[in-house]
Amino acid sequence: MKMIDQETVLRFAQLNLEAIAMNDAALADDLDEARFRAHLIRTAAQEMGLAGVLEVADDVIVLLRPPGTEPLPGYGHAMLRLAKILTP
């Protein structure tokens, strides 16, 4: 039986919380906060070697665009994909 690394489980749970916070921020029309959370998720995914999460987080970042700009169409769908890929 494979041992589960508790640190990895906790970091993955933190990614889930960040995704929830990112989506909540977008729903509250606080896109700068959503951008911040997307970058946190991307950085953590890169550190953890989670290529699939990293790819979708990059999509979210591109679609949200830089602070002070309007996001591109499809950012909500990308955010949903990110939340789904993080859901066990």
PDB file of N, CA, C and O in Angstrom, chain B, residues numbered from 101:
ATOM      1  N   MET B 101       0.841  -1.176   0.000  1.00  0.00           N
ATOM      2  CA  MET B 101       0.000   0.000   0.000  1.00  0.00           C
ATOM      3  C   MET B 101       0.888   1.242   0.000  1.00  0.00           C
ATOM      4  O   MET B 101       1.845   1.331   0.770  1.00  0.00           O
ATOM      5  N   LYS B 102       0.568   2.189  -0.861  1.00  0.00           N
ATOM      6  CA  LYS B 102       1.349   3.402  -0.978  1.00  0.00           C
ATOM      7  C   LYS B 102       1.008   4.355   0.169  1.00  0.00           C
ATOM      8  O   LYS B 102      -0.160   4.580   0.484  1.00  0.00           O
ATOM      9  N   MET B 103       2.058   4.909   0.786  1.00  0.00           N
ATOM     10  CA  MET B 103       1.858   5.873   1.867  1.00  0.00           C
ATOM     11  C   MET B 103       1.505   7.231   1.277  1.00  0.00           C
ATOM     12  O   MET B 103       2.091   7.657   0.281  1.00  0.00           O
ATOM     13  N   ILE B 104       0.572   7.887   1.878  1.00  0.00           N
ATOM     14  CA  ILE B 104       0.163   9.213   1.445  1.00  0.00           C
ATOM     15  C   ILE B 104       1.017  10.238   2.175  1.00  0.00           C
ATOM     16  O   ILE B 104       1.106  10.236   3.403  1.00  0.00           O
ATOM     17  N   ASP B 105       1.638  11.107   1.400  1.00  0.00           N
ATOM     18  CA  ASP B 105       2.468  12.161   1.959  1.00  0.00           C
ATOM     19  C   ASP B 105       1.549  13.254   2.512  1.00  0.00           C
ATOM     20  O   ASP B 105       0.868  13.942   1.752  1.00  0.00           O
ATOM     21  N   GLN B 106       1.532  13.407   3.816  1.00  0.00           N
ATOM     22  CA  GLN B 106       0.629  14.360   4.469  1.00  0.00           C
ATOM     23  C   GLN B 106       0.888  15.790   4.002  1.00  0.00           C
ATOM     24  O   GLN B 106      -0.055  16.560   3.823  1.00  0.00           O
ATOM     25  N   GLU B 107       2.142  16.149   3.804  1.00  0.00           N
ATOM     26  CA  GLU B 107       2.477  17.500   3.340  1.00  0.00           C
ATOM     27  C   GLU B 107       1.871  17.775   1.965  1.00  0.00           C
ATOM     28  O   GLU B 107       1.358  18.866   1.716  1.00  0.00           O
ATOM     29  N   THR B 108       1.930  16.788   1.077  1.00  0.00           N
ATOM     30  CA  THR B 108       1.352  16.951  -0.258  1.00  0.00           C
ATOM     31  C   THR B 108      -0.157  17.101  -0.178  1.00  0.00           C
ATOM     32  O   THR B 108      -0.740  17.929  -0.878  1.00  0.00           O
ATOM     33  N   VAL B 109      -0.784  16.313   0.664  1.00  0.00           N
ATOM     34  CA  VAL B 109      -2.237  16.398   0.832  1.00  0.00           C
ATOM     35  C   VAL B 109      -2.628  17.788   1.341  1.00  0.00           C
ATOM     36  O   VAL B 109      -3.595  18.380   0.862  1.00  0.00           O
ATOM     37  N   LEU B 110      -1.882  18.297   2.301  1.00  0.00           N
ATOM     38  CA  LEU B 110      -2.180  19.621   2.852  1.00  0.00           C
ATOM     39  C   LEU B 110      -1.965  20.723   1.813  1.00  0.00           C
ATOM     40  O   LEU B 110      -2.751  21.669   1.741  1.00  0.00           O
ATOM     41  N   ARG B 111      -0.917  20.606   1.018  1.00  0.00           N
ATOM     42  CA  ARG B 111      -0.663  21.610  -0.026  1.00  0.00           C
ATOM     43  C   ARG B 111      -1.751  21.562  -1.091  1.00  0.00           C
ATOM     44  O   ARG B 111      -2.177  22.603  -1.591  1.00  0.00           O
ATOM     45  N   PHE B 112      -2.204  20.359  -1.442  1.00  0.00           N
ATOM     46  CA  PHE B 112      -3.275  20.226  -2.421  1.00  0.00           C
ATOM     47  C   PHE B 112      -4.574  20.808  -1.874  1.00  0.00           C
ATOM     48  O   PHE B 112      -5.329  21.449  -2.605  1.00  0.00           O
ATOM     49  N   ALA B 113      -4.831  20.581  -0.585  1.00  0.00           N
ATOM     50  CA  ALA B 113      -6.020  21.169   0.044  1.00  0.00           C
ATOM     51  C   ALA B 113      -5.941  22.690   0.014  1.00  0.00           C
ATOM     52  O   ALA B 113      -6.951  23.363  -0.195  1.00  0.00           O
ATOM     53  N   GLN B 114      -4.738  23.236   0.223  1.00  0.00           N
ATOM     54  CA  GLN B 114      -4.557  24.691   0.162  1.00  0.00           C
ATOM     55  C   GLN B 114      -4.840  25.210  -1.246  1.00  0.00           C
ATOM     56  O   GLN B 114      -5.416  26.285  -1.409  1.00  0.00           O
ATOM     57  N   LEU B 115      -4.438  24.450  -2.259  1.00  0.00           N
ATOM     58  CA  LEU B 115      -4.750  24.840  -3.638  1.00  0.00           C
ATOM     59  C   LEU B 115      -6.264  24.900  -3.852  1.00  0.00           C
ATOM     60  O   LEU B 115      -6.766  25.805  -4.519  1.00  0.00           O
ATOM     61  N   ASN B 116      -6.977  23.944  -3.288  1.00  0.00           N
ATOM     62  CA  ASN B 116      -8.439  23.962  -3.389  1.00  0.00           C
ATOM     63  C   ASN B 116      -9.020  25.212  -2.748  1.00  0.00           C
ATOM     64  O   ASN B 116      -9.920  25.842  -3.303  1.00  0.00           O
ATOM     65  N   LEU B 117      -8.504  25.569  -1.580  1.00  0.00           N
ATOM     66  CA  LEU B 117      -8.987  26.784  -0.904  1.00  0.00           C
ATOM     67  C   LEU B 117      -8.685  28.032  -1.725  1.00  0.00           C
ATOM     68  O   LEU B 117      -9.498  28.954  -1.781  1.00  0.00           O
ATOM     69  N   GLU B 118      -7.529  28.061  -2.353  1.00  0.00           N
ATOM     70  CA  GLU B 118      -7.181  29.206  -3.208  1.00  0.00           C
ATOM     71  C   GLU B 118      -8.127  29.293  -4.404  1.00  0.00           C
ATOM     72  O   GLU B 118      -8.534  30.385  -4.800  1.00  0.00           O
ATOM     73  N   ALA B 119      -8.473  28.143  -4.976  1.00  0.00           N
ATOM     74  CA  ALA B 119      -9.402  28.137  -6.106  1.00  0.00           C
ATOM     75  C   ALA B 119     -10.782  28.640  -5.683  1.00  0.00           C
ATOM     76  O   ALA B 119     -11.431  29.380  -6.422  1.00  0.00           O
ATOM     77  N   ILE B 120     -11.219  28.244  -4.512  1.00  0.00           N
ATOM     78  CA  ILE B 120     -12.505  28.735  -3.992  1.00  0.00           C
ATOM     79  C   ILE B 120     -12.446  30.244  -3.805  1.00  0.00           C
ATOM     80  O   ILE B 120     -13.366  30.960  -4.200  1.00  0.00           O
ATOM     81  N   ALA B 121     -11.365  30.727  -3.202  1.00  0.00           N
ATOM     82  CA  ALA B 121     -11.209  32.169  -2.986  1.00  0.00           C
ATOM     83  C   ALA B 121     -11.138  32.915  -4.318  1.00  0.00           C
ATOM     84  O   ALA B 121     -11.691  34.008  -4.444  1.00  0.00           O
ATOM     85  N   MET B 122     -10.461  32.335  -5.311  1.00  0.00           N
ATOM     86  CA  MET B 122     -10.364  32.961  -6.637  1.00  0.00           C
ATOM     87  C   MET B 122     -11.752  33.094  -7.268  1.00  0.00           C
ATOM     88  O   MET B 122     -12.113  34.150  -7.787  1.00  0.00           O
ATOM     89  N   ASN B 123     -12.515  32.014  -7.214  1.00  0.00           N
ATOM     90  CA  ASN B 123     -13.849  32.046  -7.809  1.00  0.00           C
ATOM     91  C   ASN B 123     -14.786  32.974  -7.042  1.00  0.00           C
ATOM     92  O   ASN B 123     -15.585  33.686  -7.650  1.00  0.00           O
ATOM     93  N   ASP B 124     -14.696  32.971  -5.725  1.00  0.00           N
ATOM     94  CA  ASP B 124     -15.506  33.892  -4.924  1.00  0.00           C
ATOM     95  C   ASP B 124     -15.174  35.342  -5.266  1.00  0.00           C
ATOM     96  O   ASP B 124     -16.069  36.180  -5.369  1.00  0.00           O
ATOM     97  N   ALA B 125     -13.893  35.634  -5.439  1.00  0.00           N
ATOM     98  CA  ALA B 125     -13.478  36.995  -5.783  1.00  0.00           C
ATOM     99  C   ALA B 125     -14.047  37.405  -7.138  1.00  0.00           C
ATOM    100  O   ALA B 125     -14.527  38.527  -7.301  1.00  0.00           O
ATOM    101  N   ALA B 126     -13.993  36.494  -8.107  1.00  0.00           N
ATOM    102  CA  ALA B 126     -14.541  36.808  -9.431  1.00  0.00           C
ATOM    103  C   ALA B 126     -16.045  37.063  -9.354  1.00  0.00           C
ATOM    104  O   ALA B 126     -16.562  37.976  -9.998  1.00  0.00           O
ATOM    105  N   LEU B 127     -16.739  36.249  -8.560  1.00  0.00           N
ATOM    106  CA  LEU B 127     -18.185  36.447  -8.406  1.00  0.00           C
ATOM    107  C   LEU B 127     -18.503  37.778  -7.737  1.00  0.00           C
ATOM    108  O   LEU B 127     -19.553  38.370  -7.990  1.00  0.00           O
ATOM    109  N   ALA B 128     -17.596  38.250  -6.882  1.00  0.00           N
ATOM    110  CA  ALA B 128     -17.769  39.538  -6.204  1.00  0.00           C
ATOM    111  C   ALA B 128     -17.235  40.695  -7.053  1.00  0.00           C
ATOM    112  O   ALA B 128     -17.187  41.837  -6.594  1.00  0.00           O
ATOM    113  N   ASP B 129     -16.838  40.395  -8.285  1.00  0.00           N
ATOM    114  CA  ASP B 129     -16.299  41.378  -9.225  1.00  0.00           C
ATOM    115  C   ASP B 129     -14.986  41.999  -8.728  1.00  0.00           C
ATOM    116  O   ASP B 129     -14.673  43.147  -9.045  1.00  0.00           O
ATOM    117  N   ASP B 130     -14.235  41.232  -7.954  1.00  0.00           N
ATOM    118  CA  ASP B 130     -12.911  41.655  -7.494  1.00  0.00           C
ATOM    119  C   ASP B 130     -11.877  40.879  -8.308  1.00  0.00           C
ATOM    120  O   ASP B 130     -11.250  39.938  -7.821  1.00  0.00           O
ATOM    121  N   LEU B 131     -11.720  41.301  -9.555  1.00  0.00           N
ATOM    122  CA  LEU B 131     -10.872  40.554 -10.470  1.00  0.00           C
ATOM    123  C   LEU B 131      -9.395  40.645 -10.114  1.00  0.00           C
ATOM    124  O   LEU B 131      -8.625  39.738 -10.430  1.00  0.00           O
ATOM    125  N   ASP B 132      -8.992  41.734  -9.457  1.00  0.00           N
ATOM    126  CA  ASP B 132      -7.593  41.810  -9.028  1.00  0.00           C
ATOM    127  C   ASP B 132      -7.284  40.728  -7.990  1.00  0.00           C
ATOM    128  O   ASP B 132      -6.207  40.132  -8.015  1.00  0.00           O
ATOM    129  N   GLU B 133      -8.219  40.478  -7.085  1.00  0.00           N
ATOM    130  CA  GLU B 133      -8.040  39.404  -6.107  1.00  0.00           C
ATOM    131  C   GLU B 133      -8.039  38.048  -6.800  1.00  0.00           C
ATOM    132  O   GLU B 133      -7.251  37.169  -6.452  1.00  0.00           O
ATOM    133  N   ALA B 134      -8.918  37.880  -7.774  1.00  0.00           N
ATOM    134  CA  ALA B 134      -8.956  36.620  -8.534  1.00  0.00           C
ATOM    135  C   ALA B 134      -7.629  36.394  -9.257  1.00  0.00           C
ATOM    136  O   ALA B 134      -7.122  35.273  -9.300  1.00  0.00           O
ATOM    137  N   ARG B 135      -7.067  37.470  -9.827  1.00  0.00           N
ATOM    138  CA  ARG B 135      -5.763  37.358 -10.493  1.00  0.00           C
ATOM    139  C   ARG B 135      -4.685  36.942  -9.496  1.00  0.00           C
ATOM    140  O   ARG B 135      -3.867  36.068  -9.784  1.00  0.00           O
ATOM    141  N   PHE B 136      -4.690  37.567  -8.334  1.00  0.00           N
ATOM    142  CA  PHE B 136      -3.717  37.246  -7.285  1.00  0.00           C
ATOM    143  C   PHE B 136      -3.792  35.771  -6.921  1.00  0.00           C
ATOM    144  O   PHE B 136      -2.768  35.093  -6.835  1.00  0.00           O
ATOM    145  N   ARG B 137      -5.007  35.276  -6.707  1.00  0.00           N
ATOM    146  CA  ARG B 137      -5.197  33.859  -6.338  1.00  0.00           C
ATOM    147  C   ARG B 137      -4.767  32.929  -7.462  1.00  0.00           C
ATOM    148  O   ARG B 137      -4.187  31.874  -7.203  1.00  0.00           O
ATOM    149  N   ALA B 138      -5.045  33.304  -8.703  1.00  0.00           N
ATOM    150  CA  ALA B 138      -4.634  32.480  -9.844  1.00  0.00           C
ATOM    151  C   ALA B 138      -3.113  32.363  -9.894  1.00  0.00           C
ATOM    152  O   ALA B 138      -2.575  31.294 -10.180  1.00  0.00           O
ATOM    153  N   HIS B 139      -2.430  33.462  -9.614  1.00  0.00           N
ATOM    154  CA  HIS B 139      -0.960  33.421  -9.596  1.00  0.00           C
ATOM    155  C   HIS B 139      -0.444  32.547  -8.450  1.00  0.00           C
ATOM    156  O   HIS B 139       0.539  31.825  -8.617  1.00  0.00           O
ATOM    157  N   LEU B 140      -1.102  32.609  -7.287  1.00  0.00           N
ATOM    158  CA  LEU B 140      -0.704  31.743  -6.177  1.00  0.00           C
ATOM    159  C   LEU B 140      -0.846  30.270  -6.554  1.00  0.00           C
ATOM    160  O   LEU B 140       0.033  29.457  -6.267  1.00  0.00           O
ATOM    161  N   ILE B 141      -1.957  29.940  -7.195  1.00  0.00           N
ATOM    162  CA  ILE B 141      -2.199  28.562  -7.616  1.00  0.00           C
ATOM    163  C   ILE B 141      -1.147  28.133  -8.633  1.00  0.00           C
ATOM    164  O   ILE B 141      -0.612  27.028  -8.552  1.00  0.00           O
ATOM    165  N   ARG B 142      -0.854  29.007  -9.586  1.00  0.00           N
ATOM    166  CA  ARG B 142       0.135  28.683 -10.611  1.00  0.00           C
ATOM    167  C   ARG B 142       1.500  28.416  -9.980  1.00  0.00           C
ATOM    168  O   ARG B 142       2.154  27.428 -10.316  1.00  0.00           O
ATOM    169  N   THR B 143       1.931  29.278  -9.078  1.00  0.00           N
ATOM    170  CA  THR B 143       3.235  29.130  -8.428  1.00  0.00           C
ATOM    171  C   THR B 143       3.311  27.823  -7.649  1.00  0.00           C
ATOM    172  O   THR B 143       4.297  27.093  -7.743  1.00  0.00           O
ATOM    173  N   ALA B 144       2.265  27.533  -6.879  1.00  0.00           N
ATOM    174  CA  ALA B 144       2.245  26.301  -6.087  1.00  0.00           C
ATOM    175  C   ALA B 144       2.232  25.072  -6.988  1.00  0.00           C
ATOM    176  O   ALA B 144       2.912  24.086  -6.704  1.00  0.00           O
ATOM    177  N   ALA B 145       1.465  25.124  -8.068  1.00  0.00           N
ATOM    178  CA  ALA B 145       1.398  23.992  -8.992  1.00  0.00           C
ATOM    179  C   ALA B 145       2.759  23.743  -9.625  1.00  0.00           C
ATOM    180  O   ALA B 145       3.162  22.594  -9.809  1.00  0.00           O
ATOM    181  N   GLN B 146       3.457  24.802  -9.954  1.00  0.00           N
ATOM    182  CA  GLN B 146       4.789  24.658 -10.533  1.00  0.00           C
ATOM    183  C   GLN B 146       5.744  24.028  -9.525  1.00  0.00           C
ATOM    184  O   GLN B 146       6.509  23.126  -9.867  1.00  0.00           O
ATOM    185  N   GLU B 147       5.697  24.505  -8.283  1.00  0.00           N
ATOM    186  CA  GLU B 147       6.568  23.960  -7.231  1.00  0.00           C
ATOM    187  C   GLU B 147       6.271  22.491  -6.953  1.00  0.00           C
ATOM    188  O   GLU B 147       7.174  21.721  -6.623  1.00  0.00           O
ATOM    189  N   MET B 148       5.004  22.105  -7.089  1.00  0.00           N
ATOM    190  CA  MET B 148       4.592  20.731  -6.800  1.00  0.00           C
ATOM    191  C   MET B 148       4.720  19.809  -8.010  1.00  0.00           C
ATOM    192  O   MET B 148       4.530  18.599  -7.891  1.00  0.00           O
ATOM    193  N   GLY B 149       5.037  20.370  -9.158  1.00  0.00           N
ATOM    194  CA  GLY B 149       5.160  19.556 -10.360  1.00  0.00           C
ATOM    195  C   GLY B 149       3.830  19.084 -10.916  1.00  0.00           C
ATOM    196  O   GLY B 149       3.753  18.012 -11.515  1.00  0.00           O
ATOM    197  N   LEU B 150       2.787  19.870 -10.726  1.00  0.00           N
ATOM    198  CA  LEU B 150       1.445  19.519 -11.198  1.00  0.00           C
ATOM    199  C   LEU B 150       1.217  20.163 -12.568  1.00  0.00           C
ATOM    200  O   LEU B 150       0.625  21.237 -12.667  1.00  0.00           O
ATOM    201  N   ALA B 151       1.691  19.498 -13.616  1.00  0.00           N
ATOM    202  CA  ALA B 151       1.670  20.067 -14.961  1.00  0.00           C
ATOM    203  C   ALA B 151       0.257  20.411 -15.439  1.00  0.00           C
ATOM    204  O   ALA B 151       0.052  21.461 -16.049  1.00  0.00           O
ATOM    205  N   GLY B 152      -0.707  19.550 -15.173  1.00  0.00           N
ATOM    206  CA  GLY B 152      -2.082  19.816 -15.608  1.00  0.00           C
ATOM    207  C   GLY B 152      -2.675  21.037 -14.935  1.00  0.00           C
ATOM    208  O   GLY B 152      -3.336  21.851 -15.579  1.00  0.00           O
ATOM    209  N   VAL B 153      -2.438  21.164 -13.644  1.00  0.00           N
ATOM    210  CA  VAL B 153      -2.923  22.329 -12.897  1.00  0.00           C
ATOM    211  C   VAL B 153      -2.219  23.582 -13.396  1.00  0.00           C
ATOM    212  O   VAL B 153      -2.849  24.624 -13.578  1.00  0.00           O
ATOM    213  N   LEU B 154      -0.922  23.482 -13.616  1.00  0.00           N
ATOM    214  CA  LEU B 154      -0.135  24.610 -14.106  1.00  0.00           C
ATOM    215  C   LEU B 154      -0.667  25.113 -15.441  1.00  0.00           C
ATOM    216  O   LEU B 154      -0.794  26.320 -15.648  1.00  0.00           O
ATOM    217  N   GLU B 155      -0.978  24.191 -16.345  1.00  0.00           N
ATOM    218  CA  GLU B 155      -1.488  24.564 -17.666  1.00  0.00           C
ATOM    219  C   GLU B 155      -2.816  25.319 -17.572  1.00  0.00           C
ATOM    220  O   GLU B 155      -3.001  26.345 -18.226  1.00  0.00           O
ATOM    221  N   VAL B 156      -3.733  24.807 -16.758  1.00  0.00           N
ATOM    222  CA  VAL B 156      -5.039  25.456 -16.635  1.00  0.00           C
ATOM    223  C   VAL B 156      -4.908  26.789 -15.885  1.00  0.00           C
ATOM    224  O   VAL B 156      -5.589  27.756 -16.225  1.00  0.00           O
ATOM    225  N   ALA B 157      -4.047  26.844 -14.880  1.00  0.00           N
ATOM    226  CA  ALA B 157      -3.822  28.114 -14.166  1.00  0.00           C
ATOM    227  C   ALA B 157      -3.256  29.157 -15.120  1.00  0.00           C
ATOM    228  O   ALA B 157      -3.629  30.328 -15.048  1.00  0.00           O
ATOM    229  N   ASP B 158      -2.359  28.746 -16.013  1.00  0.00           N
ATOM    230  CA  ASP B 158      -1.835  29.678 -17.019  1.00  0.00           C
ATOM    231  C   ASP B 158      -2.951  30.199 -17.913  1.00  0.00           C
ATOM    232  O   ASP B 158      -2.974  31.382 -18.253  1.00  0.00           O
ATOM    233  N   ASP B 159      -3.886  29.315 -18.299  1.00  0.00           N
ATOM    234  CA  ASP B 159      -5.029  29.747 -19.111  1.00  0.00           C
ATOM    235  C   ASP B 159      -5.842  30.807 -18.376  1.00  0.00           C
ATOM    236  O   ASP B 159      -6.236  31.814 -18.965  1.00  0.00           O
ATOM    237  N   VAL B 160      -6.091  30.577 -17.090  1.00  0.00           N
ATOM    238  CA  VAL B 160      -6.860  31.545 -16.295  1.00  0.00           C
ATOM    239  C   VAL B 160      -6.140  32.891 -16.260  1.00  0.00           C
ATOM    240  O   VAL B 160      -6.763  33.935 -16.452  1.00  0.00           O
ATOM    241  N   ILE B 161      -4.842  32.868 -16.017  1.00  0.00           N
ATOM    242  CA  ILE B 161      -4.064  34.106 -15.930  1.00  0.00           C
ATOM    243  C   ILE B 161      -4.105  34.874 -17.249  1.00  0.00           C
ATOM    244  O   ILE B 161      -4.277  36.093 -17.256  1.00  0.00           O
ATOM    245  N   VAL B 162      -3.947  34.167 -18.355  1.00  0.00           N
ATOM    246  CA  VAL B 162      -3.989  34.826 -19.669  1.00  0.00           C
ATOM    247  C   VAL B 162      -5.351  35.450 -19.913  1.00  0.00           C
ATOM    248  O   VAL B 162      -5.443  36.581 -20.391  1.00  0.00           O
ATOM    249  N   LEU B 163      -6.415  34.715 -19.586  1.00  0.00           N
ATOM    250  CA  LEU B 163      -7.768  35.214 -19.848  1.00  0.00           C
ATOM    251  C   LEU B 163      -8.184  36.335 -18.898  1.00  0.00           C
ATOM    252  O   LEU B 163      -8.962  37.208 -19.283  1.00  0.00           O
ATOM    253  N   LEU B 164      -7.683  36.325 -17.674  1.00  0.00           N
ATOM    254  CA  LEU B 164      -8.007  37.406 -16.740  1.00  0.00           C
ATOM    255  C   LEU B 164      -7.300  38.702 -17.114  1.00  0.00           C
ATOM    256  O   LEU B 164      -7.767  39.792 -16.784  1.00  0.00           O
ATOM    257  N   ARG B 165      -6.169  38.574 -17.806  1.00  0.00           N
ATOM    258  CA  ARG B 165      -5.378  39.723 -18.250  1.00  0.00           C
ATOM    259  C   ARG B 165      -4.821  40.499 -17.052  1.00  0.00           C
ATOM    260  O   ARG B 165      -5.163  40.197 -15.909  1.00  0.00           O
ATOM    261  N   PRO B 166      -3.978  41.481 -17.302  1.00  0.00           N
ATOM    262  CA  PRO B 166      -3.340  42.228 -16.206  1.00  0.00           C
ATOM    263  C   PRO B 166      -4.347  43.077 -15.412  1.00  0.00           C
ATOM    264  O   PRO B 166      -5.434  43.387 -15.901  1.00  0.00           O
ATOM    265  N   PRO B 167      -3.969  43.444 -14.184  1.00  0.00           N
ATOM    266  CA  PRO B 167      -4.834  44.315 -13.370  1.00  0.00           C
ATOM    267  C   PRO B 167      -5.178  45.605 -14.121  1.00  0.00           C
ATOM    268  O   PRO B 167      -4.363  46.158 -14.859  1.00  0.00           O
ATOM    269  N   GLY B 168      -6.391  46.052 -13.908  1.00  0.00           N
ATOM    270  CA  GLY B 168      -6.855  47.281 -14.543  1.00  0.00           C
ATOM    271  C   GLY B 168      -7.400  47.092 -15.944  1.00  0.00           C
ATOM    272  O   GLY B 168      -7.802  48.060 -16.588  1.00  0.00           O
ATOM    273  N   THR B 169      -7.418  45.844 -16.430  1.00  0.00           N
ATOM    274  CA  THR B 169      -7.969  45.571 -17.760  1.00  0.00           C
ATOM    275  C   THR B 169      -9.181  44.667 -17.620  1.00  0.00           C
ATOM    276  O   THR B 169      -9.393  44.034 -16.586  1.00  0.00           O
ATOM    277  N   GLU B 170      -9.962  44.621 -18.670  1.00  0.00           N
ATOM    278  CA  GLU B 170     -11.122  43.735 -18.693  1.00  0.00           C
ATOM    279  C   GLU B 170     -10.669  42.326 -19.079  1.00  0.00           C
ATOM    280  O   GLU B 170      -9.833  42.172 -19.969  1.00  0.00           O
ATOM    281  N   PRO B 171     -11.206  41.304 -18.425  1.00  0.00           N
ATOM    282  CA  PRO B 171     -10.827  39.936 -18.797  1.00  0.00           C
ATOM    283  C   PRO B 171     -11.376  39.561 -20.168  1.00  0.00           C
ATOM    284  O   PRO B 171     -12.336  40.152 -20.661  1.00  0.00           O
ATOM    285  N   LEU B 172     -10.747  38.580 -20.755  1.00  0.00           N
ATOM    286  CA  LEU B 172     -11.200  38.080 -22.049  1.00  0.00           C
ATOM    287  C   LEU B 172     -12.365  37.103 -21.859  1.00  0.00           C
ATOM    288  O   LEU B 172     -12.504  36.495 -20.797  1.00  0.00           O
ATOM    289  N   PRO B 173     -13.195  36.959 -22.885  1.00  0.00           N
ATOM    290  CA  PRO B 173     -14.280  35.981 -22.795  1.00  0.00           C
ATOM    291  C   PRO B 173     -13.716  34.585 -22.517  1.00  0.00           C
ATOM    292  O   PRO B 173     -12.667  34.206 -23.038  1.00  0.00           O
ATOM    293  N   GLY B 174     -14.427  33.842 -21.697  1.00  0.00           N
ATOM    294  CA  GLY B 174     -14.029  32.485 -21.384  1.00  0.00           C
ATOM    295  C   GLY B 174     -13.263  32.344 -20.083  1.00  0.00           C
ATOM    296  O   GLY B 174     -12.910  31.234 -19.686  1.00  0.00           O
ATOM    297  N   TYR B 175     -12.999  33.478 -19.403  1.00  0.00           N
ATOM    298  CA  TYR B 175     -12.229  33.365 -18.152  1.00  0.00           C
ATOM    299  C   TYR B 175     -13.001  32.574 -17.099  1.00  0.00           C
ATOM    300  O   TYR B 175     -12.402  31.826 -16.327  1.00  0.00           O
ATOM    301  N   GLY B 176     -14.313  32.732 -17.060  1.00  0.00           N
ATOM    302  CA  GLY B 176     -15.120  31.995 -16.083  1.00  0.00           C
ATOM    303  C   GLY B 176     -15.061  30.496 -16.325  1.00  0.00           C
ATOM    304  O   GLY B 176     -14.976  29.709 -15.383  1.00  0.00           O
ATOM    305  N   HIS B 177     -15.105  30.106 -17.592  1.00  0.00           N
ATOM    306  CA  HIS B 177     -15.012  28.683 -17.934  1.00  0.00           C
ATOM    307  C   HIS B 177     -13.641  28.135 -17.528  1.00  0.00           C
ATOM    308  O   HIS B 177     -13.544  27.027 -17.001  1.00  0.00           O
ATOM    309  N   ALA B 178     -12.587  28.910 -17.772  1.00  0.00           N
ATOM    310  CA  ALA B 178     -11.240  28.469 -17.394  1.00  0.00           C
ATOM    311  C   ALA B 178     -11.121  28.336 -15.875  1.00  0.00           C
ATOM    312  O   ALA B 178     -10.476  27.413 -15.379  1.00  0.00           O
ATOM    313  N   MET B 179     -11.736  29.248 -15.147  1.00  0.00           N
ATOM    314  CA  MET B 179     -11.706  29.178 -13.685  1.00  0.00           C
ATOM    315  C   MET B 179     -12.444  27.934 -13.197  1.00  0.00           C
ATOM    316  O   MET B 179     -12.011  27.285 -12.245  1.00  0.00           O
ATOM    317  N   LEU B 180     -13.540  27.609 -13.839  1.00  0.00           N
ATOM    318  CA  LEU B 180     -14.281  26.397 -13.497  1.00  0.00           C
ATOM    319  C   LEU B 180     -13.450  25.148 -13.796  1.00  0.00           C
ATOM    320  O   LEU B 180     -13.450  24.199 -13.011  1.00  0.00           O
ATOM    321  N   ARG B 181     -12.743  25.147 -14.929  1.00  0.00           N
ATOM    322  CA  ARG B 181     -11.852  24.011 -15.248  1.00  0.00           C
ATOM    323  C   ARG B 181     -10.773  23.848 -14.197  1.00  0.00           C
ATOM    324  O   ARG B 181     -10.427  22.729 -13.816  1.00  0.00           O
ATOM    325  N   LEU B 182     -10.237  24.978 -13.724  1.00  0.00           N
ATOM    326  CA  LEU B 182      -9.206  24.919 -12.688  1.00  0.00           C
ATOM    327  C   LEU B 182      -9.775  24.340 -11.403  1.00  0.00           C
ATOM    328  O   LEU B 182      -9.140  23.500 -10.766  1.00  0.00           O
ATOM    329  N   ALA B 183     -10.962  24.782 -11.020  1.00  0.00           N
ATOM    330  CA  ALA B 183     -11.586  24.252  -9.799  1.00  0.00           C
ATOM    331  C   ALA B 183     -11.847  22.752  -9.948  1.00  0.00           C
ATOM    332  O   ALA B 183     -11.645  21.991  -9.002  1.00  0.00           O
ATOM    333  N   LYS B 184     -12.289  22.330 -11.120  1.00  0.00           N
ATOM    334  CA  LYS B 184     -12.582  20.901 -11.337  1.00  0.00           C
ATOM    335  C   LYS B 184     -11.321  20.045 -11.301  1.00  0.00           C
ATOM    336  O   LYS B 184     -11.332  18.943 -10.752  1.00  0.00           O
ATOM    337  N   ILE B 185     -10.233  20.549 -11.883  1.00  0.00           N
ATOM    338  CA  ILE B 185      -8.999  19.757 -11.901  1.00  0.00           C
ATOM    339  C   ILE B 185      -8.414  19.623 -10.486  1.00  0.00           C
ATOM    340  O   ILE B 185      -7.667  18.685 -10.208  1.00  0.00           O
ATOM    341  N   LEU B 186      -8.751  20.547  -9.612  1.00  0.00           N
ATOM    342  CA  LEU B 186      -8.275  20.492  -8.236  1.00  0.00           C
ATOM    343  C   LEU B 186      -9.196  19.704  -7.322  1.00  0.00           C
ATOM    344  O   LEU B 186      -8.849  19.447  -6.169  1.00  0.00           O
ATOM    345  N   THR B 187     -10.366  19.316  -7.819  1.00  0.00           N
ATOM    346  CA  THR B 187     -11.323  18.578  -7.002  1.00  0.00           C
ATOM    347  C   THR B 187     -11.000  17.087  -7.062  1.00  0.00           C
ATOM    348  O   THR B 187     -10.998  16.486  -8.137  1.00  0.00           O
ATOM    349  N   PRO B 188     -10.727  16.492  -5.892  1.00  0.00           N
ATOM    350  CA  PRO B 188     -10.383  15.072  -5.888  1.00  0.00           C
ATOM    351  C   PRO B 188     -11.544  14.181  -6.312  1.00  0.00           C
ATOM    352  O   PRO B 188     -11.400  12.959  -6.356  1.00  0.00           O
TER     353      PRO B 188
END
